[in-house]
Amino acid sequence: MLRIGDFARLGRVTVKALRHYDEEGLLRPAEVDRSTGYRFYMPDQLITLSRILQLKDLGFPLNEVRALIEAPEKLGPALAARRGSLAASIEADRERLARLDAMRETLEDAGAPAIVVKPVEPVLALTARAMVEPESDDIQELFEKLERDAARAKARADANPFLLFHDGTAQADRMDVEVCVPLNERGGDLNAAREVEGAATAGSLIYRGAYRQTPDLFTRLARWIDANGGAIGGPLREVYLRFGASQSGYRLPERVMARNPADYVTELIAPIA
């Protein structure tokens, strides 16, 4: 037999740990000298000690380790369950790490617009959908026409116009867009009016300046959503908070008008699935 110190050295544990395992009923000494209290162990008890250390390393609490030592037939199912738990924990940590990196990116780019999460309400709007060239005046012309139509019908709501970017374009150099002018309740009589769907959750950022920033900022917004475990769940939306317009045949509130592109204020919204 081995004295407790020799057994501890062979098992690569401390004497204190062996005494604790004895108190917990995990690994009893083979013999205890009644006169001195010395504990003695059999060499084959090193196998049990090794199993205890393995199970502890896998995250089993000592009370479960004791139960598995006493009923080895339960070890297989217990290991399978522990594997599932570890896999779920790893996945949760991976998602948490992605969110951490997304937050770090936002903090490191102090000059970039802040991204917030918010719901988007459905909007009754006069709309027109078309394939347009990115650098053309097509979008502006469509907005001008819809603004005039809404003004003639006295149906223009006091809300900001917006543009939807739909998935899938016919050609790489063309965009599938839908211009949207918000309407009041009377607007429901207009043939081109429809309710534009909202989103329970969406990522949003607001920026100032010319529209050429939109592609890069939409990319940043999409990366942020992906890093936080989400996915784009519908058409991207560009909402015009301050903008330029000819106002020929209609009139908009002065508070939304900007003469210089540097003063434009735009909100980009991406629904999150």
N, C-alpha and C positions, 0 to 999 in steps of 0.2 A: 504493500500500500504506500501511498504518497502523502507526505505531510502537506498541509494546506499551502505553505509557501512554495514548495516544489510543484504542486499541482497548478498553482496560479501562474508560475513561470512557464510551464509547459502549455497552458491554455491561453497565455498572453492576456491575462486579466489581473486585476488587483485582488489582494486578500480581502479588502473591504467589499468588493463586488461579490466574491464567493459567499461571504457572510450574509450579504443582502439576499442573494439567491436562495440561501438556506432559509432565511426568515420568511421569504415569499413562497416557500414550498416548491421552488423550481428545481433545485439541485441539492438534495440532502447529502451530507457526508456519509460515506460507507460505514464509518465508525467514529465515535467520539469517546476519548479517554475520560472516564468519569472523574478521575483524580486530578487531571491537569486541564481538562476542557479542550485539549488539542483535537482538531478535526483531521480525519484521514480520508483519502479518496482512492478509489480503484482506478487504474489506468484507463479502463474502458469507459469511465465516466467522462473522459475527454470528448467522446462522441456526442453525448448529451449537451455538454457545455458548448460545443461547436454549433449545435442546432439552435440553442438558445441565442447565441450571438448572431447567427444568420437571421433569425426571425426578428430580433430587435433591430437589426440593420434595415430590414424591410419595413419597419414602422409599426410592427405589432406591439401593443402595450403588454406589460408583463403578465397581466391576468389572462390575456389571450394566449400568450406564449405557454403559460402553465397548462391551460386547457388542451393545447395542441401537443404538448409533450405527453400528457396523460392519455390522449386519444389520437394517436398518429394517423388513424384512418380518416380523420377530418382535415388532415393537412392539405390534400389536393384541392378540395373545394375552397378552403381558406386562401390558398395561394392564388387561385383563379379570381376570387373576389377582390383580393388585394391588388392584383394586376389591373383589374378594371378601375379600381379607385385611383391608382397611380396614373393610369392613362388619362382619366378625366381631369385629374389635378394638373398634369403636364399641359393638357390642352387649355385649361383655364389660365395657367401661368403664361402660355404662349400668347393668348389673347390679351392678357394684362400687360405683357411686355410690348405688344404692338401699340396698345393705347398709350403706354408710357412714352414710347418713341414718338408717337404722333404729338403728344403734349410737349415733349422736348423740342420738336421741330417748330412748334408754334412759338415757344418761348425764345428759341434761338433766333427766329426771324421776327425781331421786335417790330419791324416796320410793316409787316404783312397784316392784312385785315384779319380781325378775330373771327373765328368760326363758332357759331352757336347752333344749338338744336332747338327747333320749334315746330309747332303744327302749322299747316297751311290750310286756310279755309277755302271751300269751293267758291267760285266766282261766276256770276252771270256775266257773259261778255259777248260782244260782237266780234267775230273772228273771221280770219281769212287765212287759209293754208296754201303754201306755194313752195316750189323748188326755186331757190334764188342763188345767185352768185355772191360769194362773201363780200366782194368789193363793190357791188353794184348799189344803186339807189332803190332797189326793189322794195326793201323792207320799209324804208321811209315813205315811199309812195303808197304802200298798202296802209300804213298807219294814218296817213293824211286822209285817205279815202274813208276809212272807217270812222275817224273823228268827225268828218263832215256828215256822214250818214247818221251817227249817233246824235249830233247836234240838231239836225233837221227833225229827227223824231223826238227831240227833247227828252232823250233817254240816257244821256251820259251821266254816269255815277261819279261822285266825288272820290275817285280812287285812281291809283296809278296804273297806266297801261303796262303791258308786259309782253314778252316774246317767249314762245315755247320752241325748244329745239327737240324735234322728234327723232327717234332712232331710225337709222337706215336712210341713206341718201342714194339717189339714182346714180350719181357720179361723184367721184372723189372731189371735184371742184365745185360742187353744188351742195346746198344745205336744205333740209326739209324743215321748214319753220312754219309757225302759226302766230300771226300777230293778233293781239287781244286787247280790246278796249272795254273796260268795265261799264256795265249798264245798271240803271235803276230798274225797279219793277216793271216800268212801262216798256223796257227794252225787250221783254219776252215776245212782243209782237213782231219784232224784226226777223226776217227769214234766216239771216246768218247768225242769230243769237244762239248760244248754247251755254250750258253750265260747265265750266272748266273744273275738272275734279281737283280736290285738294289732296292733302297728305297728312296722315296722323303724326308722322315724324319726318323732318327734313333738316338738312344741313344748310346753313345760310351764312353769307358774308356780304358786307357792304363796302364798296370802294368808291373813291373819288377820282375823276379824271376821264380820259378818253376811253372809248369802247375797245380799243386794241388790247387792253389788259384782260378782257373776258376769257379768251382761250386758256391762258396760263393760270388764271385764278380758278376756272372750272376744273382744270387738271389738279390743282392743289386741293380743291374741295373733294374731288373724287378720291384722291389718295388718302385724305383724312378719313373719309367714310370707310374705305377699304381697311385702313389700319385699325379702325375701331370695330371691325367685325361685321360691317354692314355692306350693303350693295345699293347701287342706284336703282330706284324703284319706279321710275317714270320719266317723262320728258323734263329736261333741264329748263329752268325758268330764269329769264332776265327781266327784272322789274325796274322800271325807270322812275326813280324818286325825284330827280331833277334832270331836265333834259332840254334839248332844243326842238323847236317845231315852228313851221311856217304860220300856223293859226289862220290859214286862209279858209274862210267859211265856217269857222268855229272859234271859240275862245276858251282858254284854259286858265286856271288860277295862277296868279303871278308867282306864288310861292313855289311852284314846280318848274318854273321856267329858268333856264340858264343860257346865256348868250355865248359863253366860252366853253369849249369842251373840257377845259381844266376844272370847271365848276360842276360838271355832271356828277350826279350821285346815283349809283346803280347797286341793286341788290341781286346777288346770284343765289338761286335756290336749287337744291338737288333733293328730290324725295328719296327717303331711305326705306328700302324693303325690309 
